[in-house]
Amino acid sequence: MTDVATREEAIGWTIRLRSAAPADWEAFTSWLEADPAHAAAYDMVTLADAEMVDAVSAIPAAPEPVAVSTDEPAVAANDNAPGFFRRYGALAAALLVCVMAYPAYRVLVPTYVVETALGETRTVTLDDGSVINLNGGTRLVLDRRNARIASLEAGEARFHVVHDPANPFAVTVGGADVVDVGTIFNITREGAQTEVSVAEGAVIFNPKREAVTLRPGDRLRVEGSGKPAVVRVDPGEVGGWTSGRLDYAAVRIGDIAPDLTRALGVQVAADPAIADRAFTGTIIVDRQDRDAVGKVAALMGVSAKRTEQGWRLSGQ
């Protein structure tokens, strides 16, 4: 299938999913899985659509037309609902214009932001084939001119990078640079704290300063401009949130609370009295369970109380 045909199919799915039935989502999933190029085309179309809408919405609206009285007899309006091709054909044409104009837009507006709300996840496929999974409450800045650079401003993201020794992938986070030497790694930015974990391959943390090489199972944590500390974790657990698992080995409950906030979509804070208490175990994330926080608290041996801001973990 040609690139043009794939783009046209992606446009069709973008329109169809705006009022999709369960069967449509199943068919869409099958279409995505049929060819890696489908996901890339769909990402491009939805991104072009969203960004063009944002650009148009920023233009001031024209003033309302002034009604003019007339003695002419009223003409009956055409109340017939527009047919499928009038409604969807026009929308597809508009989307096609957006996609065709997208290369010029990339030059005029070089960077763009991808964000998720708390409890929401999103997957972005870059031009070079690299895949980034965004956890809830994440803000990531990407560059249309160079798919090999990114900036994580807040939240958590898992990077599955197509390795290119001649053009390494670099992520800026908290004033530091993380340069890819391998394939899969996870970065979290919470307040002034940065955490980098490696599942496969290797990355270098701040090549021009500390130059710490992290290999599978290494987890680096640094607070502000402090000294990075590296501990060992199970490489298979790195980025486990992408499959709804949060794995911990002697981790502070105070550090687990932000993970729960991102995953469950509600604010979770730890009382100072229990924040340093260590927890070892696996938490299965269920966003549909209204008592998820209470069940997680019981698993950690603490209690959960509702507050105006969300939930607070405290001693039993």
N, C-alpha and C positions, 0 to 999 in steps of 0.2 A: 504494500500500500504506500502511496506517495505521501510526502509530508503534508501537502495540501489536503488530501483526502482525510488524513488523520486529524488535521486541524478542524475540518468541517464536522467530523464526527464528534470531536471534543466540544464544539460549539453547540451541536445538537443535544449533547448530554447536559451541558450547562443550562440550557433552556428547559429541558425536560425535568431536571431535578428540582426546579423551583416549585413544582406542584406534584412531587413524585409519590407513587404508591409503593408499598413494600416490594412488589414484584419489580418495579423500576430499579430499586436499589440493588436487588439481586442481579439484575441484568447488567447494571453499571459496574458492579464488582467483577463480574465475569469479563466485561470488556476491558477493565483495567488490567486484570491478570493475564489477558491474552497476549499483551505485548508491552514491554517496558516503555516504549515510545508513547503509549496511550496516556500513561500517568504524567509524563513530561508535557505532552500537548495540553492535557486538561489543566494542569497547574498554570501553564502560560495563559490559556484562555481566561480562566477565572481571575488570575492576577491582573490581566489587561482590562477585563471587565470592571473589576473593583476599583482599580486606580483611575480609569477613565471616568467612572461615576464620581469618584472623589474630586477629580479635577473639574468636572462640569458643575458639581454642587457648590464649588467655591466661587463660581461666577455669580455676581449679583443678579437677582431676578428682575426681569423687565417689569415696569409698572403695569398695574391692572388697567385694561382698556376701559374708557369711560363709556357708559351705556348711552345710546342716542335714541331718543323717542322717534317713532315713525308711524305714519298712518297706514302704511302698506299692510295688506292682509298677511297674517302669519303663514309661514310655509311649514307644513308638517315635517318634523325631523325624521330621519331614517333611524328607527329604533331597532332595526335588525342587528343582532350581535355580529361582530366581525367574524368572518370564517377563520378556520385554522391558519390558512396561508397568509391572510391579512395580518393576523395577530402575531403568529410565530415567524412568518417569513420576514416581516419587517424587523423583528427582534434579532433574528439570525443575521440579517443584513447589517444591522447596527453593530452587532458583535464582530462580524467579519471586518468591518471598517476599523474597529478598535484594535483587532489583532494585526491588521495590515499596517496600522499607524504605530504599533507598539515599538518597532525598531527605532523610529525617530524619537519616540517618547523616552526610550532608554537613554538616549544621548542627552536629551534636554534635562531629564531628572535622573541622575546617575544612581542615587541610593534610594532604597525603599525599606519600609518597616513591615515586619511580620509579627503580629501580636496574638496572644491567646488570653482568654479570660480564665479566671480561676476555675478549675474543674474541666477545662477544655484542652484537648490535645490537637495537634495539627502536624501534617507531614509536608515538607517542601522538597521537591526534586530540583536540583540546580542544573544549569546548562551542561556541566561536565559530567553529570550522572551521579554526583554525590547526593546523599539523602540526609536531611536534617529532620529529626522528630522534636517537636516543641511540646514541653509539658505545660500545665496550667500556669497562668500568670507570668508568661514569658514575653520579653520584648527583644527581638533580634533585628539587626540592621544588616542588609545585604547590598551588594553593589552590582548593578546591571552590567557594568563594563568588565568586571572581573569576578567570575563565579568562585574564585579561590580565596576570597577574603570575606570575613564576617565579623560582626561585633555583637556580643551578647551583653545587653545592658541590664537585664534582670531576668530571674527565673532559671529555667533548666532546659538544656537541649542535649540530645544525643546525636553525634555526628558519625555517619558512615561514609567515609571519604574515599573517593577514587584516587588512589595514590599516584602521584606524579613527581618523581625526584627532581625534575627540572623546574617544577612550579609547585612548591609545597603549599598546602592549604593552611591558612593562618586565621586564628580567631583572637580578636582583642576583647579582653574582659578585665574590668577593674584596673585599667592602666597597665596591664601585663599582656604579653602575647603568648599564645599557645600555638606551636607550629607542628603540623602533622608529619610524622615519619612513618606512619602505618595506616590503619584503617578505621577502627571503631573506638570512640572515646566519648565521655559524658562530661559536661561542664555545668556547674550550678553557681549562680550569683545570687546571694541572699544578703541584702544590706551591704556591708563592707567586706563580707567574706566570700572567697572564691574557692571552689572545690573542683578538681580535675581528676577523673578516674579513667583508666584505660582498660578496654576489654580485649582488643587485638592490636598488634603492631606496636607502635610507640609514638609519643609526642615529646616535644621539648618545651618546657615552661620557661618563658622569658629568655630566649637564646642570647640576648645582648647583656643580660645581668646575671641572674642565678644560674641559668642554663641547666636546669634540672631535667634529666631524661627520665621519662616515666614509661614503664613497660607493663605488659598485661598483669593486672592485679595490683598495680600501684595506685594509690589515691593521695593526691596532694591537697593540702588545705592551707590557706593563707588568709590572715586577717589584715585588711588595709595594706600598709607597706611593710608589714612584719616579715619575719623569716618563715619560709614555707616549711611545712612538716609533712613527711610522707609515711603512710602506713600501708599495710598489706590487706587486701580484701580478695574475695573470690571473684575472678574475672567474669565468671558466668552470671554474677549478680549485678554487674555494671549496667546501668540503663534498664534495669528490670521493670521500671515504672511503665515502659512502653507496652508491656504485656500485663499490666495490672498488678505487679508484684513489687513490694518494698522489702528488701532484705537487709537485716542489720546484724552486726556482730559487736556487742558492747558499745553501742552508740548512745550518746546523751539524748534523753527525751526532749530536751530543749532544742536539739538539732533535728529531731524527728518531726516536731510540730510544723515547721515550714513545709516539709514534704507532704504532710497531710493536708495542709492548706491548698497547695498546688493541685494535689490529686483529687480531693473531694469537693473543691470549690467553695469551701467555707473557711472563715478565719479560725485557726486553731493556735492557741498560745499555751505555754507551759508555765505553771506557777514556779517562781524562783526556788521554792522549797524542794521541788522534785526535778528541776531542770537538769541537774547534774547526774541524776540517777541513770544508770546504763540499762539498755534493753538489748536482748539478743533474740531474734526470731524473724518470722516472715508475716507481713501484713498483706492480705489480699484486698485490693481496693474495689469497693462496690459503690459507685456514685448514686445508684438507684435506692440504696438502703438508707432510710431516713435516720436510722439509729447507728449508722456506720461509725461515727466518732465514739459513741458509748461502747460499742463492741471492741473497738481498737483500744480504748482506755482500759477495759477489763483485761484484755490480752496483755497489756503492759503492767498490769497490777496497780493502776491508778483509777481515779474517777474523772468523769467529764461533766462539767456544768455549763449550761447555756448562759451567755452574757449578751449584752447589747451588741457587741462586736462579732460574736460567733460562739466559740467554745473555749473553755479553759480547763486544762488538765491539772489536777491537783491530787494530793494524797488522800487515801481513803479514810 
